[in-house]
Amino acid sequence: MAAYIAQRIMEGAYTYEYVVERRPDLQDIINIFLTSHKRQDLIKSLA
């Protein structure tokens, strides 16, 4: 599920902030997926 959501973030369907606010349990896996696909630019710090 995390890989699918990360793919949707890459496609622009969801924002990183939107997903992580609702599913913080997936944040680490999404970060790994985005990093492995050279899309670290999509990872935002949530303060």
Secondary structure by P-SEA (a helix, b strand, c coil): caaaaaaaaaaccccaaaaaaacccaaaaaaaaaaaacccccccccc
